[in-house]
Amino acid sequence: MSKRKQHSPEFKAKVALEALKGEQTVADLASRFGVHPTMIHQWKRALLEGASGVFERGSRKTPEIDEEQVKELHAKIGELAVANDFLSRKLKPWTGK
């Protein structure tokens, strides 16, 4: 069982932006959001390091899933599974297993 709490990226961004504003201390933000001050510093640093990526041209897009290719691959997996079962049954007399 995991003892660590998983925070969403939206929550981390919200806390990091609050820290960047500087209107409250990190200790105040930590008690307000219920996280350790070290985490706030890490999220703030990550936000500052990754901020330049927002303005890059031709940002990386997630690849689209080709449903036709997925169907073909599933069919191939099925064929290979059937062939594997067939061959394993035919090899039993020679291996003795």
GROMACS elastic network, one bead per residue, 0.5 to 0.9 nm:
[ bonds ]
;  ai    aj funct       b0    kb
    2     5     6  0.78275   500
    7    10     6  0.82161   500
    7    11     6  0.63432   500
    7    12     6  0.67101   500
    8    11     6  0.52480   500
    8    12     6  0.64056   500
    8    13     6  0.87175   500
    9    12     6  0.50535   500
    9    13     6  0.60960   500
    9    14     6  0.85373   500
   10    13     6  0.51396   500
   10    14     6  0.61420   500
   10    15     6  0.87050   500
   11    14     6  0.50704   500
   11    15     6  0.62468   500
   11    16     6  0.85394   500
   12    15     6  0.52428   500
   12    16     6  0.60244   500
   12    17     6  0.85073   500
   12    40     6  0.80373   500
   12    43     6  0.63518   500
   12    44     6  0.86051   500
   13    16     6  0.50544   500
   13    17     6  0.59960   500
   13    18     6  0.85106   500
   13    43     6  0.73779   500
   13    44     6  0.81515   500
   13    47     6  0.72516   500
   14    17     6  0.52393   500
   14    18     6  0.62682   500
   14    19     6  0.87105   500
   15    18     6  0.50910   500
   15    19     6  0.62554   500
   15    20     6  0.87028   500
   15    29     6  0.75504   500
   15    30     6  0.88638   500
   15    33     6  0.76255   500
   15    40     6  0.68634   500
   15    43     6  0.78377   500
   15    44     6  0.80504   500
   16    19     6  0.50001   500
   16    20     6  0.62070   500
   16    21     6  0.87305   500
   16    40     6  0.62663   500
   16    41     6  0.78070   500
   16    42     6  0.86260   500
   16    43     6  0.55929   500
   16    45     6  0.83170   500
   16    46     6  0.86910   500
   16    47     6  0.68682   500
   17    21     6  0.62464   500
   17    22     6  0.89117   500
   17    44     6  0.72993   500
   17    47     6  0.81766   500
   18    21     6  0.51901   500
   18    22     6  0.68726   500
   18    23     6  0.75419   500
   18    24     6  0.77890   500
   18    29     6  0.77755   500
   19    22     6  0.54757   500
   19    23     6  0.76620   500
   19    24     6  0.71904   500
   19    25     6  0.74377   500
   19    26     6  0.64746   500
   19    29     6  0.73420   500
   19    40     6  0.73384   500
   19    41     6  0.81527   500
   19    44     6  0.68288   500
   20    23     6  0.83577   500
   20    44     6  0.69752   500
   21    24     6  0.79071   500
   22    25     6  0.67142   500
   22    26     6  0.84420   500
   24    27     6  0.81207   500
   24    28     6  0.60912   500
   24    29     6  0.65544   500
   25    28     6  0.51731   500
   25    29     6  0.63275   500
   25    30     6  0.86017   500
   26    30     6  0.59819   500
   26    31     6  0.86553   500
   26    37     6  0.59727   500
   26    38     6  0.88866   500
   26    40     6  0.71128   500
   26    41     6  0.79631   500
   27    30     6  0.50097   500
   27    31     6  0.63492   500
   27    32     6  0.85414   500
   27    36     6  0.83309   500
   27    37     6  0.60781   500
   28    31     6  0.53370   500
   28    32     6  0.60621   500
   28    33     6  0.86326   500
   28    37     6  0.89597   500
   29    33     6  0.59689   500
   29    34     6  0.80048   500
   29    35     6  0.81529   500
   29    37     6  0.78182   500
   29    40     6  0.81696   500
   30    33     6  0.54202   500
   30    34     6  0.54813   500
   30    36     6  0.56041   500
   30    37     6  0.53626   500
   30    38     6  0.89190   500
   30    39     6  0.86634   500
   30    40     6  0.72688   500
   31    34     6  0.50457   500
   31    35     6  0.68034   500
   31    36     6  0.80188   500
   31    37     6  0.86164   500
   32    35     6  0.81443   500
   33    36     6  0.89467   500
   35    38     6  0.84334   500
   35    39     6  0.68019   500
   35    40     6  0.74331   500
   36    39     6  0.54239   500
   36    40     6  0.68289   500
   37    40     6  0.50887   500
   37    41     6  0.64141   500
   37    42     6  0.87617   500
   38    41     6  0.51286   500
   38    42     6  0.62803   500
   38    43     6  0.86991   500
   39    42     6  0.50264   500
   39    43     6  0.61095   500
   39    44     6  0.84512   500
   40    43     6  0.51438   500
   40    44     6  0.60078   500
   40    45     6  0.85342   500
   41    44     6  0.50754   500
   41    45     6  0.61385   500
   41    46     6  0.85869   500
   42    45     6  0.51249   500
   42    46     6  0.61235   500
   42    47     6  0.85497   500
   43    46     6  0.50032   500
   43    47     6  0.60464   500
   43    48     6  0.85992   500
   44    47     6  0.50825   500
   44    48     6  0.62623   500
   44    49     6  0.86656   500
   45    48     6  0.51545   500
   45    49     6  0.61444   500
   45    50     6  0.85707   500
   46    49     6  0.51017   500
   46    50     6  0.60082   500
   46    51     6  0.83298   500
   47    50     6  0.52532   500
   47    51     6  0.57983   500
   48    51     6  0.52960   500
   48    52     6  0.79009   500
   49    52     6  0.70492   500
   49    53     6  0.85837   500
   50    53     6  0.55918   500
   50    54     6  0.75293   500
   51    54     6  0.56270   500
   51    55     6  0.77128   500
   52    55     6  0.57126   500
   52    56     6  0.68924   500
   53    56     6  0.52661   500
   53    57     6  0.88104   500
   53    59     6  0.77589   500
   54    57     6  0.86615   500
   54    59     6  0.78863   500
   55    59     6  0.82242   500
   56    59     6  0.58366   500
   57    60     6  0.89406   500
   58    61     6  0.82921   500
   60    63     6  0.89794   500
   61    64     6  0.86539   500
   65    68     6  0.88922   500
   65    69     6  0.83249   500
   65    70     6  0.78742   500
   66    69     6  0.54031   500
   66    70     6  0.63600   500
   66    71     6  0.88735   500
   67    71     6  0.62633   500
   67    72     6  0.86948   500
   68    71     6  0.51677   500
   68    72     6  0.63064   500
   68    73     6  0.87112   500
   69    72     6  0.50155   500
   69    73     6  0.61477   500
   69    74     6  0.85906   500
   70    73     6  0.51161   500
   70    74     6  0.61645   500
   70    75     6  0.86190   500
   71    74     6  0.51210   500
   71    75     6  0.62024   500
   71    76     6  0.86527   500
   72    75     6  0.51187   500
   72    76     6  0.62339   500
   72    77     6  0.86877   500
   73    77     6  0.61541   500
   73    78     6  0.86226   500
   74    77     6  0.50544   500
   74    78     6  0.62818   500
   74    79     6  0.87391   500
   75    78     6  0.50755   500
   75    79     6  0.62907   500
   75    80     6  0.87118   500
   76    79     6  0.50489   500
   76    80     6  0.61818   500
   76    81     6  0.85498   500
   77    80     6  0.51556   500
   77    81     6  0.61060   500
   77    82     6  0.86729   500
   78    81     6  0.50880   500
   78    82     6  0.62544   500
   78    83     6  0.86408   500
   79    82     6  0.52370   500
   79    83     6  0.62210   500
   79    84     6  0.85751   500
   80    83     6  0.50301   500
   80    84     6  0.59672   500
   80    85     6  0.85625   500
   81    84     6  0.50355   500
   81    85     6  0.62022   500
   81    86     6  0.85999   500
   82    85     6  0.51838   500
   82    86     6  0.61677   500
   82    87     6  0.86501   500
   83    86     6  0.50568   500
   83    87     6  0.61108   500
   83    88     6  0.85027   500
   84    87     6  0.52491   500
   84    88     6  0.60695   500
   84    89     6  0.86342   500
   85    88     6  0.51682   500
   85    89     6  0.62464   500
   85    90     6  0.87094   500
   86    89     6  0.52860   500
   86    90     6  0.63212   500
   86    91     6  0.87733   500
   87    90     6  0.50285   500
   87    91     6  0.61247   500
   87    92     6  0.87759   500
   88    91     6  0.52010   500
   88    92     6  0.64682   500
   89    92     6  0.54806   500
   89    93     6  0.82345   500
   90    93     6  0.69353   500
   90    94     6  0.83106   500
   91    94     6  0.55532   500
   91    95     6  0.62652   500
   91    96     6  0.83984   500
   91    97     6  0.87407   500
   92    95     6  0.52547   500
   92    96     6  0.55723   500
   92    97     6  0.56790   500
   93    96     6  0.55134   500
   93    97     6  0.77108   500
   94    97     6  0.83580   500
